[in-house]
Amino acid sequence: MKTYRFGRIINRFAVIAAFMAMAVPALAQEGDSFEDDPFSAQQNSMRRSNRRNGGSNQWRPSTYADQAAMLQTMANAKIRRSLIYEFGTEGVLSDGQNAPFWFTSNRQGMSSFENKSLYGHFATMGHMLLPSRFGMGYGMDLGLAEGLQQEWFVQQMYIDLDYKCLQFSIGSKERWGELANPELSSGSLTWSGNSKPVPQARFGIPEFTAVPILGSWFSVKGHVAYGMYTDSRWRSQNAESAYTDGVRYHSKALFVRFGKEERFPLYATLGLEMYSQFGGTMHNRKFRTDDELMEEYTLPQNLKAYWNILLPFNGVGAQTQENGNSLGSWHLSFDYLGKEWRARAYYEHFYEDHSGMLGIEYKNDLEGNRDYVFYGFRRNWFDGLWGLEFNMPEYWPVRDAVFEVLNTRGQSGPVYRYPKSSIAEGVDGRDGMYTHEIYDSYSHWGYAEGSPLLLSPIYNADSDQRFKSNRVLAFHAGLDGSIGARIDWKVLLTGTRHWGTYEMPYNEVEDITSCMISGYYLFEGTYGWKLGLSVGFDLDSGSTLGDNRGIMLSISRRWKIL
């Protein structure tokens, strides 16, 4: 029996539920339609820059207070519902080794590294909220493509069930990185929106919700999810020999926010998220270094495996290859809200294991006994994403600005284990960001699930499904704004230095500069035709990405049905 049966069940349930949900608004009692797209309240909260610009095409409340006011208005009214149709097509024509980097990255996997590509998609998204504070959201997004990994694809197919602040979501749904601007950021380190959505069952609190203690100065959000990767066929067809398919997915996150915007214009956010790959079937791979090559081996994926991956904390020496691959990141941000502008400073620290997560490492005594030792934060805590974001008044030509520095060179140090038994102390290091012995890479359909600046395995000409360079230092800037009422613009500029990996370092450090300049013309405002034109290029000192240049044309239209 195929190991990816669970993923098929999720997809089939989401298809049936989505079609049933589409019929509900027509049967509901009459009520006022939403002034703005209420479906946006069901997505992960985005920054103010996404009201009109870029790929999301969804209005976002500018502050959490606005979101709370919107939800309260919905709850006090009659049955509220919204239904929106959207059509979009996009084509890329470029010259070089690959398509320009920013034509491919942070686009929910709906893109291609090929020089020429074209796709069209049609989506329907809706939401209904009852006076009892029950709600339901649903969406379906289907497309046809030339030059992408699939000739036809299901980008989204999901249903959300809401009660007060709680939400249960099932199916494939586009989600962006936590606390990062999805239009201008280089991408969060654990989940960025760079790869295709993963079908999953997800339960949690999707938006920050005040806890009625300390005068509601304390808010929380978080989730727990299980799902299934859908790239088994791609992994088998693009691997030289060894690969693992039917991989299970798990994620969990908790974020706390301290502050109250109505009383003081500064608040802080602290969060921790963890993503895991587990289960699946290994093909043509050695399970352990000294074992013989096995043509096929099924990893644990029973109920106990689901429980173990929820709490992946093992005793010293108990971590085995059958425990799955768990990684994640810490988040810290400070937001200041001025009268007409706001500023935000943030830091995200990625970790692959205990040494990166807590500054803990292994220590061996002369008798071979092992124990945990806390070495502090000096080894690895300069690794991470450091950023500043500014949201200016609407009448400014520059509306939003993001500046980021990404450093992944440390990875807990270059030493993994001393080769001589006479050495009394061993050190865990060389974390191998986004790589794993069993699952090859933290990717979906060849695209990094975290930051795209660590060039995805999709670029590897030798079919290696691991990351060729995960030690980088990058500087990134993103700006957007508007000219008049109908023209929006966006600029992304990134400079990245690549050292390769600790196992396979580059002979020389390679420098890559990537830039994209985009303009959008809105014919009829939010619900109307939109024409976009982008120019992009890459300058590569080596052969990692190549020198590329090209143009991208997009045409889209939204219809508000209810």
Salt bridges, closest charged atoms under 4 A:
GLU30 OE1 - ARG81 NH2 3.75
ASP37 OD2 - ARG558 NH2 3.50
GLU86 OE1 - ARG558 NE 3.70
GLU90 OE2 - ARG107 NH2 2.64
ASP95 OD2 - ARG549 NH2 3.01
ASP141 OD1 - HIS121 ND1 2.82
ASP160 OD2 - LYS173 NZ 2.56
ASP162 OD2 - HIS127 NE2 3.81
GLU178 OE1 - LYS221 NZ 3.11
GLU183 OE1 - LYS490 NZ 3.09
ASP231 OD2 - ARG235 NE 3.17
ASP245 OD1 - HIS283 NE2 3.11
GLU261 OE2 - ARG257 NH1 3.89
GLU273 OE2 - HIS331 NE2 2.72
ASP291 OD2 - ARG288 NH1 3.93
GLU296 OE1 - HIS283 ND1 3.81
ASP335 OD2 - ARG47 NH2 3.56
ASP335 OD2 - ARG342 NH2 3.86
ASP335 OD1 - ARG344 NE 3.53
GLU348 OE2 - HIS331 NE2 3.66
GLU361 OE2 - ARG379 NE 2.41
GLU389 OE2 - ARG47 NE 3.39
GLU389 OE1 - ARG344 NH1 3.73
GLU394 OE1 - ARG51 NH2 3.54
ASP400 OD2 - ARG399 NE 3.70
ASP428 OD2 - HIS354 NE2 3.24
ASP440 OD2 - ARG285 NH2 3.11
ASP440 OD1 - ARG466 NE 3.52
ASP462 OD2 - LYS468 NZ 2.67
ASP464 OD2 - LYS468 NZ 3.48
ASP488 OD1 - ARG52 NH2 3.10
GLU503 OE2 - ARG430 NE 3.44
ASP511 OD1 - ARG497 NE 2.60
